[in-house]
Structures are given as structure tokens and as C-alpha cells.
Amino acid sequence: MTVERGVRLMAGVMVLLSLALAHFLSPYWLWLAVFVGLNLLQSAFTNWCPAMSIFRAMGMKDAGCGAR
């Protein structure tokens, strides 16, 4: 798995988790989905987000390095 796919996977899981928690526990959990969305938005412009650094430290490779 590449860093880029890992970021998309984690973002999707976090949004779905946020929606489930908001449905079953409290609507305040929707703020987690807002945070994830804003983080994805800023990463579209800067090509960096904290999860990318964590995934690289875990040994994941970037997509541009011939990974498939």
C-alpha cells in the first residue's frame, strides 16, 4: 500500500466512524468529519498532511516511486 492510498483509506474510515458515532452517541462527533475534510482540503494544496509523515515512518512508499 502506498502513502496516498493509506491517507485515503484512513480518511474514509474516519468519516464513516464519525458518522456512526454521531448517529449512535452525539452529533458533536460530526466535528471529526469536518476536521478530516478540512485536512484533506489543505493537503490538496500543500501535498502534505500529518498522516503522510506517520505512514512514511511506518515504511510505506510514495506512489511516485514505482509502487503498485
mmCIF file of the N, C-alpha and C atoms, coordinates in Angstrom:
data_MODEL
# 
_entry.id   MODEL 
# 
loop_
_atom_site.group_PDB 
_atom_site.id 
_atom_site.type_symbol 
_atom_site.label_atom_id 
_atom_site.label_alt_id 
_atom_site.label_comp_id 
_atom_site.label_asym_id 
_atom_site.label_entity_id 
_atom_site.label_seq_id 
_atom_site.pdbx_PDB_ins_code 
_atom_site.Cartn_x 
_atom_site.Cartn_y 
_atom_site.Cartn_z 
_atom_site.occupancy 
_atom_site.B_iso_or_equiv 
_atom_site.pdbx_formal_charge 
_atom_site.auth_seq_id 
_atom_site.auth_comp_id 
_atom_site.auth_asym_id 
_atom_site.auth_atom_id 
_atom_site.pdbx_PDB_model_num 
ATOM 1   N N  . MET A 1 1  ? 0.853   -1.175 0.000  1.00 0.00 ? 1  MET A N  1 
ATOM 2   C CA . MET A 1 1  ? 0.000   0.000  0.000  1.00 0.00 ? 1  MET A CA 1 
ATOM 3   C C  . MET A 1 1  ? 0.895   1.234  0.000  1.00 0.00 ? 1  MET A C  1 
ATOM 4   N N  . THR A 1 2  ? 0.470   2.229  -0.745 1.00 0.00 ? 2  THR A N  1 
ATOM 5   C CA . THR A 1 2  ? 1.234   3.468  -0.812 1.00 0.00 ? 2  THR A CA 1 
ATOM 6   C C  . THR A 1 2  ? 0.731   4.462  0.230  1.00 0.00 ? 2  THR A C  1 
ATOM 7   N N  . VAL A 1 3  ? 1.519   5.498  0.446  1.00 0.00 ? 3  VAL A N  1 
ATOM 8   C CA . VAL A 1 3  ? 1.151   6.550  1.401  1.00 0.00 ? 3  VAL A CA 1 
ATOM 9   C C  . VAL A 1 3  ? -0.170  7.206  0.986  1.00 0.00 ? 3  VAL A C  1 
ATOM 10  N N  . GLU A 1 4  ? -0.311  7.482  -0.302 1.00 0.00 ? 4  GLU A N  1 
ATOM 11  C CA . GLU A 1 4  ? -1.508  8.158  -0.782 1.00 0.00 ? 4  GLU A CA 1 
ATOM 12  C C  . GLU A 1 4  ? -2.760  7.303  -0.565 1.00 0.00 ? 4  GLU A C  1 
ATOM 13  N N  . ARG A 1 5  ? -2.649  6.016  -0.846 1.00 0.00 ? 5  ARG A N  1 
ATOM 14  C CA . ARG A 1 5  ? -3.796  5.126  -0.612 1.00 0.00 ? 5  ARG A CA 1 
ATOM 15  C C  . ARG A 1 5  ? -4.090  4.998  0.878  1.00 0.00 ? 5  ARG A C  1 
ATOM 16  N N  . GLY A 1 6  ? -3.044  4.979  1.687  1.00 0.00 ? 6  GLY A N  1 
ATOM 17  C CA . GLY A 1 6  ? -3.227  4.900  3.132  1.00 0.00 ? 6  GLY A CA 1 
ATOM 18  C C  . GLY A 1 6  ? -3.960  6.113  3.677  1.00 0.00 ? 6  GLY A C  1 
ATOM 19  N N  . VAL A 1 7  ? -3.621  7.275  3.163  1.00 0.00 ? 7  VAL A N  1 
ATOM 20  C CA . VAL A 1 7  ? -4.294  8.513  3.605  1.00 0.00 ? 7  VAL A CA 1 
ATOM 21  C C  . VAL A 1 7  ? -5.762  8.477  3.221  1.00 0.00 ? 7  VAL A C  1 
ATOM 22  N N  . ARG A 1 8  ? -6.056  8.061  1.992  1.00 0.00 ? 8  ARG A N  1 
ATOM 23  C CA . ARG A 1 8  ? -7.463  7.992  1.565  1.00 0.00 ? 8  ARG A CA 1 
ATOM 24  C C  . ARG A 1 8  ? -8.235  6.952  2.366  1.00 0.00 ? 8  ARG A C  1 
ATOM 25  N N  . LEU A 1 9  ? -7.595  5.813  2.636  1.00 0.00 ? 9  LEU A N  1 
ATOM 26  C CA . LEU A 1 9  ? -8.245  4.773  3.432  1.00 0.00 ? 9  LEU A CA 1 
ATOM 27  C C  . LEU A 1 9  ? -8.542  5.275  4.847  1.00 0.00 ? 9  LEU A C  1 
ATOM 28  N N  . MET A 1 10 ? -7.552  5.890  5.461  1.00 0.00 ? 10 MET A N  1 
ATOM 29  C CA . MET A 1 10 ? -7.744  6.389  6.821  1.00 0.00 ? 10 MET A CA 1 
ATOM 30  C C  . MET A 1 10 ? -8.818  7.483  6.861  1.00 0.00 ? 10 MET A C  1 
ATOM 31  N N  . ALA A 1 11 ? -8.817  8.378  5.886  1.00 0.00 ? 11 ALA A N  1 
ATOM 32  C CA . ALA A 1 11 ? -9.815  9.450  5.852  1.00 0.00 ? 11 ALA A CA 1 
ATOM 33  C C  . ALA A 1 11 ? -11.217 8.867  5.697  1.00 0.00 ? 11 ALA A C  1 
ATOM 34  N N  . GLY A 1 12 ? -11.374 7.899  4.821  1.00 0.00 ? 12 GLY A N  1 
ATOM 35  C CA . GLY A 1 12 ? -12.679 7.277  4.636  1.00 0.00 ? 12 GLY A CA 1 
ATOM 36  C C  . GLY A 1 12 ? -13.172 6.585  5.890  1.00 0.00 ? 12 GLY A C  1 
ATOM 37  N N  . VAL A 1 13 ? -12.275 5.857  6.551  1.00 0.00 ? 13 VAL A N  1 
ATOM 38  C CA . VAL A 1 13 ? -12.643 5.170  7.794  1.00 0.00 ? 13 VAL A CA 1 
ATOM 39  C C  . VAL A 1 13 ? -13.024 6.187  8.863  1.00 0.00 ? 13 VAL A C  1 
ATOM 40  N N  . MET A 1 14 ? -12.265 7.265  8.969  1.00 0.00 ? 14 MET A N  1 
ATOM 41  C CA . MET A 1 14 ? -12.557 8.269  9.994  1.00 0.00 ? 14 MET A CA 1 
ATOM 42  C C  . MET A 1 14 ? -13.898 8.956  9.741  1.00 0.00 ? 14 MET A C  1 
ATOM 43  N N  . VAL A 1 15 ? -14.230 9.240  8.486  1.00 0.00 ? 15 VAL A N  1 
ATOM 44  C CA . VAL A 1 15 ? -15.515 9.876  8.177  1.00 0.00 ? 15 VAL A CA 1 
ATOM 45  C C  . VAL A 1 15 ? -16.662 8.924  8.510  1.00 0.00 ? 15 VAL A C  1 
ATOM 46  N N  . LEU A 1 16 ? -16.540 7.654  8.108  1.00 0.00 ? 16 LEU A N  1 
ATOM 47  C CA . LEU A 1 16 ? -17.599 6.690  8.416  1.00 0.00 ? 16 LEU A CA 1 
ATOM 48  C C  . LEU A 1 16 ? -17.734 6.466  9.918  1.00 0.00 ? 16 LEU A C  1 
ATOM 49  N N  . LEU A 1 17 ? -16.601 6.413  10.619 1.00 0.00 ? 17 LEU A N  1 
ATOM 50  C CA . LEU A 1 17 ? -16.632 6.278  12.070 1.00 0.00 ? 17 LEU A CA 1 
ATOM 51  C C  . LEU A 1 17 ? -17.312 7.488  12.710 1.00 0.00 ? 17 LEU A C  1 
ATOM 52  N N  . SER A 1 18 ? -16.986 8.670  12.216 1.00 0.00 ? 18 SER A N  1 
ATOM 53  C CA . SER A 1 18 ? -17.589 9.890  12.727 1.00 0.00 ? 18 SER A CA 1 
ATOM 54  C C  . SER A 1 18 ? -19.104 9.877  12.538 1.00 0.00 ? 18 SER A C  1 
ATOM 55  N N  . LEU A 1 19 ? -19.562 9.439  11.372 1.00 0.00 ? 19 LEU A N  1 
ATOM 56  C CA . LEU A 1 19 ? -20.996 9.376  11.114 1.00 0.00 ? 19 LEU A CA 1 
ATOM 57  C C  . LEU A 1 19 ? -21.681 8.358  12.027 1.00 0.00 ? 19 LEU A C  1 
ATOM 58  N N  . ALA A 1 20 ? -21.059 7.218  12.229 1.00 0.00 ? 20 ALA A N  1 
ATOM 59  C CA . ALA A 1 20 ? -21.647 6.205  13.113 1.00 0.00 ? 20 ALA A CA 1 
ATOM 60  C C  . ALA A 1 20 ? -21.712 6.709  14.549 1.00 0.00 ? 20 ALA A C  1 
ATOM 61  N N  . LEU A 1 21 ? -20.643 7.336  15.016 1.00 0.00 ? 21 LEU A N  1 
ATOM 62  C CA . LEU A 1 21 ? -20.632 7.861  16.374 1.00 0.00 ? 21 LEU A CA 1 
ATOM 63  C C  . LEU A 1 21 ? -21.644 8.986  16.552 1.00 0.00 ? 21 LEU A C  1 
ATOM 64  N N  . ALA A 1 22 ? -21.798 9.820  15.518 1.00 0.00 ? 22 ALA A N  1 
ATOM 65  C CA . ALA A 1 22 ? -22.788 10.894 15.588 1.00 0.00 ? 22 ALA A CA 1 
ATOM 66  C C  . ALA A 1 22 ? -24.203 10.327 15.631 1.00 0.00 ? 22 ALA A C  1 
ATOM 67  N N  . HIS A 1 23 ? -24.431 9.264  14.904 1.00 0.00 ? 23 HIS A N  1 
ATOM 68  C CA . HIS A 1 23 ? -25.766 8.652  14.875 1.00 0.00 ? 23 HIS A CA 1 
ATOM 69  C C  . HIS A 1 23 ? -26.105 7.997  16.214 1.00 0.00 ? 23 HIS A C  1 
ATOM 70  N N  . PHE A 1 24 ? -25.155 7.273  16.776 1.00 0.00 ? 24 PHE A N  1 
ATOM 71  C CA . PHE A 1 24 ? -25.440 6.485  17.973 1.00 0.00 ? 24 PHE A CA 1 
ATOM 72  C C  . PHE A 1 24 ? -25.152 7.209  19.290 1.00 0.00 ? 24 PHE A C  1 
ATOM 73  N N  . LEU A 1 25 ? -24.226 8.168  19.293 1.00 0.00 ? 25 LEU A N  1 
ATOM 74  C CA . LEU A 1 25 ? -23.838 8.790  20.561 1.00 0.00 ? 25 LEU A CA 1 
ATOM 75  C C  . LEU A 1 25 ? -24.189 10.271 20.655 1.00 0.00 ? 25 LEU A C  1 
ATOM 76  N N  . SER A 1 26 ? -23.579 11.065 19.784 1.00 0.00 ? 26 SER A N  1 
ATOM 77  C CA . SER A 1 26 ? -23.776 12.507 19.892 1.00 0.00 ? 26 SER A CA 1 
ATOM 78  C C  . SER A 1 26 ? -23.468 13.169 18.553 1.00 0.00 ? 26 SER A C  1 
ATOM 79  N N  . PRO A 1 27 ? -24.265 14.162 18.159 1.00 0.00 ? 27 PRO A N  1 
ATOM 80  C CA . PRO A 1 27 ? -23.977 14.855 16.897 1.00 0.00 ? 27 PRO A CA 1 
ATOM 81  C C  . PRO A 1 27 ? -22.663 15.641 16.910 1.00 0.00 ? 27 PRO A C  1 
ATOM 82  N N  . TYR A 1 28 ? -22.097 15.834 18.087 1.00 0.00 ? 28 TYR A N  1 
ATOM 83  C CA . TYR A 1 28 ? -20.814 16.533 18.154 1.00 0.00 ? 28 TYR A CA 1 
ATOM 84  C C  . TYR A 1 28 ? -19.693 15.750 17.458 1.00 0.00 ? 28 TYR A C  1 
ATOM 85  N N  . TRP A 1 29 ? -19.890 14.451 17.253 1.00 0.00 ? 29 TRP A N  1 
ATOM 86  C CA . TRP A 1 29 ? -18.885 13.651 16.550 1.00 0.00 ? 29 TRP A CA 1 
ATOM 87  C C  . TRP A 1 29 ? -18.764 14.062 15.084 1.00 0.00 ? 29 TRP A C  1 
ATOM 88  N N  . LEU A 1 30 ? -19.729 14.815 14.558 1.00 0.00 ? 30 LEU A N  1 
ATOM 89  C CA . LEU A 1 30 ? -19.628 15.294 13.181 1.00 0.00 ? 30 LEU A CA 1 
ATOM 90  C C  . LEU A 1 30 ? -18.450 16.252 13.005 1.00 0.00 ? 30 LEU A C  1 
ATOM 91  N N  . TRP A 1 31 ? -18.000 16.853 14.106 1.00 0.00 ? 31 TRP A N  1 
ATOM 92  C CA . TRP A 1 31 ? -16.827 17.721 14.023 1.00 0.00 ? 31 TRP A CA 1 
ATOM 93  C C  . TRP A 1 31 ? -15.580 16.948 13.600 1.00 0.00 ? 31 TRP A C  1 
ATOM 94  N N  . LEU A 1 32 ? -15.535 15.659 13.895 1.00 0.00 ? 32 LEU A N  1 
ATOM 95  C CA . LEU A 1 32 ? -14.426 14.835 13.430 1.00 0.00 ? 32 LEU A CA 1 
ATOM 96  C C  . LEU A 1 32 ? -14.440 14.743 11.905 1.00 0.00 ? 32 LEU A C  1 
ATOM 97  N N  . ALA A 1 33 ? -15.610 14.564 11.310 1.00 0.00 ? 33 ALA A N  1 
ATOM 98  C CA . ALA A 1 33 ? -15.731 14.541 9.852  1.00 0.00 ? 33 ALA A CA 1 
ATOM 99  C C  . ALA A 1 33 ? -15.329 15.887 9.252  1.00 0.00 ? 33 ALA A C  1 
ATOM 100 N N  . VAL A 1 34 ? -15.704 16.975 9.921  1.00 0.00 ? 34 VAL A N  1 
ATOM 101 C CA . VAL A 1 34 ? -15.307 18.310 9.459  1.00 0.00 ? 34 VAL A CA 1 
ATOM 102 C C  . VAL A 1 34 ? -13.781 18.442 9.488  1.00 0.00 ? 34 VAL A C  1 
ATOM 103 N N  . PHE A 1 35 ? -13.163 17.998 10.567 1.00 0.00 ? 35 PHE A N  1 
ATOM 104 C CA . PHE A 1 35 ? -11.709 18.068 10.678 1.00 0.00 ? 35 PHE A CA 1 
ATOM 105 C C  . PHE A 1 35 ? -11.028 17.260 9.579  1.00 0.00 ? 35 PHE A C  1 
ATOM 106 N N  . VAL A 1 36 ? -11.520 16.062 9.321  1.00 0.00 ? 36 VAL A N  1 
ATOM 107 C CA . VAL A 1 36 ? -10.934 15.215 8.280  1.00 0.00 ? 36 VAL A CA 1 
ATOM 108 C C  . VAL A 1 36 ? -11.090 15.888 6.915  1.00 0.00 ? 36 VAL A C  1 
ATOM 109 N N  . GLY A 1 37 ? -12.268 16.436 6.646  1.00 0.00 ? 37 GLY A N  1 
ATOM 110 C CA . GLY A 1 37 ? -12.491 17.118 5.376  1.00 0.00 ? 37 GLY A CA 1 
ATOM 111 C C  . GLY A 1 37 ? -11.592 18.326 5.186  1.00 0.00 ? 37 GLY A C  1 
ATOM 112 N N  . LEU A 1 38 ? -11.432 19.119 6.236  1.00 0.00 ? 38 LEU A N  1 
ATOM 113 C CA . LEU A 1 38 ? -10.541 20.286 6.145  1.00 0.00 ? 38 LEU A CA 1 
ATOM 114 C C  . LEU A 1 38 ? -9.092  19.870 5.958  1.00 0.00 ? 38 LEU A C  1 
ATOM 115 N N  . ASN A 1 39 ? -8.704  18.789 6.625  1.00 0.00 ? 39 ASN A N  1 
ATOM 116 C CA . ASN A 1 39 ? -7.342  18.295 6.484  1.00 0.00 ? 39 ASN A CA 1 
ATOM 117 C C  . ASN A 1 39 ? -7.099  17.805 5.056  1.00 0.00 ? 39 ASN A C  1 
ATOM 118 N N  . LEU A 1 40 ? -8.062  17.114 4.470  1.00 0.00 ? 40 LEU A N  1 
ATOM 119 C CA . LEU A 1 40 ? -7.926  16.682 3.081  1.00 0.00 ? 40 LEU A CA 1 
ATOM 120 C C  . LEU A 1 40 ? -7.874  17.875 2.128  1.00 0.00 ? 40 LEU A C  1 
ATOM 121 N N  . LEU A 1 41 ? -8.663  18.890 2.429  1.00 0.00 ? 41 LEU A N  1 
ATOM 122 C CA . LEU A 1 41 ? -8.668  20.091 1.591  1.00 0.00 ? 41 LEU A CA 1 
ATOM 123 C C  . LEU A 1 41 ? -7.305  20.787 1.614  1.00 0.00 ? 41 LEU A C  1 
ATOM 124 N N  . GLN A 1 42 ? -6.737  20.965 2.802  1.00 0.00 ? 42 GLN A N  1 
ATOM 125 C CA . GLN A 1 42 ? -5.437  21.632 2.862  1.00 0.00 ? 42 GLN A CA 1 
ATOM 126 C C  . GLN A 1 42 ? -4.348  20.760 2.251  1.00 0.00 ? 42 GLN A C  1 
ATOM 127 N N  . SER A 1 43 ? -4.478  19.436 2.364  1.00 0.00 ? 43 SER A N  1 
ATOM 128 C CA . SER A 1 43 ? -3.451  18.571 1.783  1.00 0.00 ? 43 SER A CA 1 
ATOM 129 C C  . SER A 1 43 ? -3.505  18.581 0.255  1.00 0.00 ? 43 SER A C  1 
ATOM 130 N N  . ALA A 1 44 ? -4.663  18.909 -0.317 1.00 0.00 ? 44 ALA A N  1 
ATOM 131 C CA . ALA A 1 44 ? -4.762  19.033 -1.769 1.00 0.00 ? 44 ALA A CA 1 
ATOM 132 C C  . ALA A 1 44 ? -3.911  20.186 -2.285 1.00 0.00 ? 44 ALA A C  1 
ATOM 133 N N  . PHE A 1 45 ? -3.763  21.228 -1.467 1.00 0.00 ? 45 PHE A N  1 
ATOM 134 C CA . PHE A 1 45 ? -2.977  22.393 -1.881 1.00 0.00 ? 45 PHE A CA 1 
ATOM 135 C C  . PHE A 1 45 ? -1.515  22.293 -1.465 1.00 0.00 ? 45 PHE A C  1 
ATOM 136 N N  . THR A 1 46 ? -1.237  21.656 -0.328 1.00 0.00 ? 46 THR A N  1 
ATOM 137 C CA . THR A 1 46 ? 0.135   21.614 0.180  1.00 0.00 ? 46 THR A CA 1 
ATOM 138 C C  . THR A 1 46 ? 0.833   20.283 -0.086 1.00 0.00 ? 46 THR A C  1 
ATOM 139 N N  . ASN A 1 47 ? 0.065   19.254 -0.484 1.00 0.00 ? 47 ASN A N  1 
ATOM 140 C CA . ASN A 1 47 ? 0.589   17.906 -0.697 1.00 0.00 ? 47 ASN A CA 1 
ATOM 141 C C  . ASN A 1 47 ? 1.252   17.356 0.560  1.00 0.00 ? 47 ASN A C  1 
ATOM 142 N N  . TRP A 1 48 ? 0.719   17.714 1.720  1.00 0.00 ? 48 TRP A N  1 
ATOM 143 C CA . TRP A 1 48 ? 1.229   17.207 2.993  1.00 0.00 ? 48 TRP A CA 1 
ATOM 144 C C  . TRP A 1 48 ? 0.101   17.168 4.013  1.00 0.00 ? 48 TRP A C  1 
ATOM 145 N N  . CYS A 1 49 ? 0.088   16.113 4.796  1.00 0.00 ? 49 CYS A N  1 
ATOM 146 C CA . CYS A 1 49 ? -0.779  16.042 5.964  1.00 0.00 ? 49 CYS A CA 1 
ATOM 147 C C  . CYS A 1 49 ? -0.068  15.192 7.011  1.00 0.00 ? 49 CYS A C  1 
ATOM 148 N N  . PRO A 1 50 ? -0.419  15.325 8.278  1.00 0.00 ? 50 PRO A N  1 
ATOM 149 C CA . PRO A 1 50 ? 0.288   14.584 9.321  1.00 0.00 ? 50 PRO A CA 1 
ATOM 150 C C  . PRO A 1 50 ? 0.279   13.075 9.111  1.00 0.00 ? 50 PRO A C  1 
ATOM 151 N N  . ALA A 1 51 ? -0.798  12.535 8.566  1.00 0.00 ? 51 ALA A N  1 
ATOM 152 C CA . ALA A 1 51 ? -0.872  11.086 8.345  1.00 0.00 ? 51 ALA A CA 1 
ATOM 153 C C  . ALA A 1 51 ? 0.200   10.619 7.365  1.00 0.00 ? 51 ALA A C  1 
ATOM 154 N N  . MET A 1 52 ? 0.556   11.450 6.394  1.00 0.00 ? 52 MET A N  1 
ATOM 155 C CA . MET A 1 52 ? 1.594   11.070 5.428  1.00 0.00 ? 52 MET A CA 1 
ATOM 156 C C  . MET A 1 52 ? 2.928   10.842 6.129  1.00 0.00 ? 52 MET A C  1 
ATOM 157 N N  . SER A 1 53 ? 3.261   11.704 7.065  1.00 0.00 ? 53 SER A N  1 
ATOM 158 C CA . SER A 1 53 ? 4.513   11.543 7.810  1.00 0.00 ? 53 SER A CA 1 
ATOM 159 C C  . SER A 1 53 ? 4.498   10.270 8.643  1.00 0.00 ? 53 SER A C  1 
ATOM 160 N N  . ILE A 1 54 ? 3.349   9.976  9.245  1.00 0.00 ? 54 ILE A N  1 
ATOM 161 C CA . ILE A 1 54 ? 3.229   8.772  10.069 1.00 0.00 ? 54 ILE A CA 1 
ATOM 162 C C  . ILE A 1 54 ? 3.347   7.524  9.202  1.00 0.00 ? 54 ILE A C  1 
ATOM 163 N N  . PHE A 1 55 ? 2.667   7.513  8.057  1.00 0.00 ? 55 PHE A N  1 
ATOM 164 C CA . PHE A 1 55 ? 2.719   6.352  7.183  1.00 0.00 ? 55 PHE A CA 1 
ATOM 165 C C  . PHE A 1 55 ? 4.114   6.145  6.605  1.00 0.00 ? 55 PHE A C  1 
ATOM 166 N N  . ARG A 1 56 ? 4.807   7.230  6.288  1.00 0.00 ? 56 ARG A N  1 
ATOM 167 C CA . ARG A 1 56 ? 6.191   7.090  5.799  1.00 0.00 ? 56 ARG A CA 1 
ATOM 168 C C  . ARG A 1 56 ? 7.092   6.533  6.890  1.00 0.00 ? 56 ARG A C  1 
ATOM 169 N N  . ALA A 1 57 ? 6.890   6.967  8.124  1.00 0.00 ? 57 ALA A N  1 
ATOM 170 C CA . ALA A 1 57 ? 7.675   6.439  9.247  1.00 0.00 ? 57 ALA A CA 1 
ATOM 171 C C  . ALA A 1 57 ? 7.397   4.954  9.466  1.00 0.00 ? 57 ALA A C  1 
ATOM 172 N N  . MET A 1 58 ? 6.185   4.511  9.091  1.00 0.00 ? 58 MET A N  1 
ATOM 173 C CA . MET A 1 58 ? 5.837   3.092  9.209  1.00 0.00 ? 58 MET A CA 1 
ATOM 174 C C  . MET A 1 58 ? 6.405   2.271  8.061  1.00 0.00 ? 58 MET A C  1 
ATOM 175 N N  . GLY A 1 59 ? 7.001   2.935  7.082  1.00 0.00 ? 59 GLY A N  1 
ATOM 176 C CA . GLY A 1 59 ? 7.644   2.219  5.988  1.00 0.00 ? 59 GLY A CA 1 
ATOM 177 C C  . GLY A 1 59 ? 6.880   2.184  4.680  1.00 0.00 ? 59 GLY A C  1 
ATOM 178 N N  . MET A 1 60 ? 5.760   2.892  4.590  1.00 0.00 ? 60 MET A N  1 
ATOM 179 C CA . MET A 1 60 ? 5.009   2.917  3.332  1.00 0.00 ? 60 MET A CA 1 
ATOM 180 C C  . MET A 1 60 ? 5.759   3.771  2.320  1.00 0.00 ? 60 MET A C  1 
ATOM 181 N N  . LYS A 1 61 ? 5.631   3.423  1.062  1.00 0.00 ? 61 LYS A N  1 
ATOM 182 C CA . LYS A 1 61 ? 6.295   4.132  -0.030 1.00 0.00 ? 61 LYS A CA 1 
ATOM 183 C C  . LYS A 1 61 ? 5.333   5.093  -0.716 1.00 0.00 ? 61 LYS A C  1 
ATOM 184 N N  . ASP A 1 62 ? 5.898   6.122  -1.343 1.00 0.00 ? 62 ASP A N  1 
ATOM 185 C CA . ASP A 1 62 ? 5.098   7.059  -2.111 1.00 0.00 ? 62 ASP A CA 1 
ATOM 186 C C  . ASP A 1 62 ? 4.714   6.427  -3.449 1.00 0.00 ? 62 ASP A C  1 
ATOM 187 N N  . ALA A 1 63 ? 3.604   6.858  -4.022 1.00 0.00 ? 63 ALA A N  1 
ATOM 188 C CA . ALA A 1 63 ? 3.123   6.296  -5.281 1.00 0.00 ? 63 ALA A CA 1 
ATOM 189 C C  . ALA A 1 63 ? 4.072   6.613  -6.433 1.00 0.00 ? 63 ALA A C  1 
ATOM 190 N N  . GLY A 1 64 ? 4.779   7.715  -6.364 1.00 0.00 ? 64 GLY A N  1 
ATOM 191 C CA . GLY A 1 64 ? 5.683   8.104  -7.445 1.00 0.00 ? 64 GLY A CA 1 
ATOM 192 C C  . GLY A 1 64 ? 6.958   7.295  -7.516 1.00 0.00 ? 64 GLY A C  1 
ATOM 193 N N  . CYS A 1 65 ? 7.166   6.384  -6.585 1.00 0.00 ? 65 CYS A N  1 
ATOM 194 C CA . CYS A 1 65 ? 8.401   5.599  -6.518 1.00 0.00 ? 65 CYS A CA 1 
ATOM 195 C C  . CYS A 1 65 ? 8.256   4.258  -7.224 1.00 0.00 ? 65 CYS A C  1 
ATOM 196 N N  . GLY A 1 66 ? 7.308   4.138  -8.130 1.00 0.00 ? 66 GLY A N  1 
ATOM 197 C CA . GLY A 1 66 ? 7.121   2.889  -8.859 1.00 0.00 ? 66 GLY A CA 1 
ATOM 198 C C  . GLY A 1 66 ? 6.332   1.851  -8.079 1.00 0.00 ? 66 GLY A C  1 
ATOM 199 N N  . ALA A 1 67 ? 5.701   2.222  -7.003 1.00 0.00 ? 67 ALA A N  1 
ATOM 200 C CA . ALA A 1 67 ? 4.914   1.280  -6.213 1.00 0.00 ? 67 ALA A CA 1 
ATOM 201 C C  . ALA A 1 67 ? 3.576   1.041  -6.888 1.00 0.00 ? 67 ALA A C  1 
ATOM 202 N N  . ARG A 1 68 ? 3.113   -0.185 -6.834 1.00 0.00 ? 68 ARG A N  1 
ATOM 203 C CA . ARG A 1 68 ? 1.798   -0.508 -7.385 1.00 0.00 ? 68 ARG A CA 1 
ATOM 204 C C  . ARG A 1 68 ? 1.136   -1.519 -6.542 1.00 0.00 ? 68 ARG A C  1 
# 
